Amino acid sequence: MNFVFDIDGTICFDGKTIDSSIIRALEEIKAAGHEVIFASARPIRDLLPVLPQAFQQEKLVGGNGAYTSNGGKIDVIHFQDSLLTKLQTLVEDNQITYLADSDWDYAFTGEKTHPIYKNINQATAKNRELRSLDKLCKLVLFQPSLQIIDELSTMPVNITCYKGENAIDISPVGINKVRGLHALQVKDFIAFGNDSNDQCLFESAMYSVCIGGHEVKQYASASIEKENVPAMISEVLRAYKAQEIQSVYI
């Protein structure tokens, strides 16, 4: 079975590390012969530094589905050129602060105290001018007005709102974490997540667990607090082995 994990707020709670107790639970899954897959809003660039070395060559979904990686080979879905020009113009004309991600480099104009900026892998990527990024696959807008959101809703894009960060995440139309899994030939899976961009995982999973109290938990099979993550991973694994996955509670 494929076990799919979001990163931030699901198994990583400081933006930088995964607790050793959770890593042991992930290793338990691999030792049982199952596959561990990570599916994050982060680009692959920012996903890799969080993962233990042993998991960096596993199947990865980044940018809410815009990036996939398998054995270290990264594939990327970009905005079409005509749409990219519209997005660039929208950002510049309205002086919106943003994080724009290309295949590897990025453009950032927001506050450097923002958690998203702190999570950028600046050791290997450059902060460039927006127009110098030839290809763009992900755009985060900080504190967008309702007028901006309304204008974006007329474009062929996916919009994910992060209420806690007062930001929106924009991806090419049709892109989400499940689409990324399908690109990796992953169909059946068990999912762990915590935010609105995990709704598609919860709706498509054989079984799903929401960490924390986000309203997206209504789409999950179960919800828990972050302190229970290692135990829940082990319990879901045990229940799957026993073919009683529908009766998992903790």
Long-range contacts (C-beta under 8 A, 24 or more apart in sequence): 1-34, 1-35, 1-188, 1-189, 1-190, 1-206, 1-240, 2-34, 2-35, 2-37, 2-181, 2-186, 2-188, 2-189, 2-190, 3-29, 3-34, 3-35, 3-36, 3-37, 3-189, 3-190, 3-192, 3-233, 3-236, 3-237, 4-37, 4-38, 4-39, 4-177, 4-181, 4-186, 4-189, 4-190, 4-191, 4-192, 4-201, 4-205, 5-36, 5-37, 5-38, 5-39, 5-191, 5-192, 5-193, 6-38, 6-39, 6-40, 6-177, 6-191, 6-192, 6-193, 6-194, 6-195, 6-197, 6-198, 6-201, 7-38, 7-40, 7-42, 7-47, 7-50, 8-40, 8-41, 8-42, 8-119, 8-194, 8-195, 9-194, 9-195, 9-211, 9-212, 9-226, 10-192, 10-193, 10-194, 10-198, 10-211, 10-229, 11-192, 11-229, 12-50, 13-226, 15-115, 15-118, 15-119, 16-49, 16-50, 16-119, 17-50, 18-50, 18-51, 18-52, 19-230, 21-230, 22-229, 22-230, 22-233, 23-52, 24-230, 25-229, 25-230, 25-233, 25-234, 25-237, 26-55, 26-233, 27-54, 28-233, 28-234, 28-237, 29-233, 29-237, 32-237, 32-241, 34-237, 35-59, 37-61, 37-181, 37-184, 37-186, 37-189, 39-65, 39-177, 39-180, 39-181, 39-191, 39-201, 40-64, 41-160, 41-169, 41-195, 41-197, 42-119, 43-67, 43-101, 43-104, 43-106, 43-137, 43-138, 44-69, 44-74, 45-101, 45-104, 45-106, 45-120, 45-121, 45-124, 45-125, 46-119, 46-120, 46-121, 48-121, 49-121, 59-184, 59-186, 61-177, 61-180, 61-181, 61-184, 62-180, 63-101, 63-137, 63-138, 63-171, 63-175, 64-138, 64-158, 64-160, 64-169, 64-171, 64-175, 64-176, 64-177, 64-180, 64-197, 65-171, 65-175, 65-176, 65-177, 65-178, 65-179, 65-180, 65-183, 66-137, 66-138, 66-171, 66-172, 66-175, 66-180, 67-137, 67-180, 68-180, 68-183, 68-184, 70-184, 74-103, 75-183, 76-103, 76-135, 76-137, 77-137, 77-172, 77-175, 78-135, 78-136, 78-137, 78-172, 79-135, 79-136, 79-137, 79-139, 79-157, 79-172, 80-172, 83-155, 83-156, 83-157, 83-172, 84-135, 84-136, 86-155, 87-136, 87-139, 87-155, 87-157, 87-170, 88-130, 88-131, 90-148, 90-151, 90-152, 91-130, 91-139, 91-141, 92-130, 94-145, 94-148, 96-141, 96-142, 96-143, 96-144, 96-148, 97-141, 97-142, 97-143, 98-130, 98-139, 98-140, 98-141, 98-142, 99-139, 99-140, 99-142, 100-130, 100-133, 100-136, 100-138, 100-139, 100-140, 101-136, 101-137, 101-138, 101-139, 102-133, 102-134, 102-135, 102-136, 102-137, 103-135, 103-137, 105-133, 106-133, 107-132, 107-133, 110-142, 111-142, 114-142, 114-165, 115-165, 116-140, 116-165, 116-167, 137-171, 137-172, 138-169, 138-170, 138-171, 139-169, 139-170, 140-167, 140-168, 140-169, 140-170, 141-167, 141-168, 141-170, 142-166, 142-167, 143-167, 144-168, 160-196, 160-197, 161-196, 162-195, 162-196, 169-197, 176-200, 177-201, 178-204, 190-236, 190-240, 190-245, 192-229, 192-232, 192-233, 193-220, 206-245, 207-236, 207-240, 207-245, 207-246, 207-248, 209-236, 221-246, 221-248, 222-248, 222-249, 222-250, 224-250
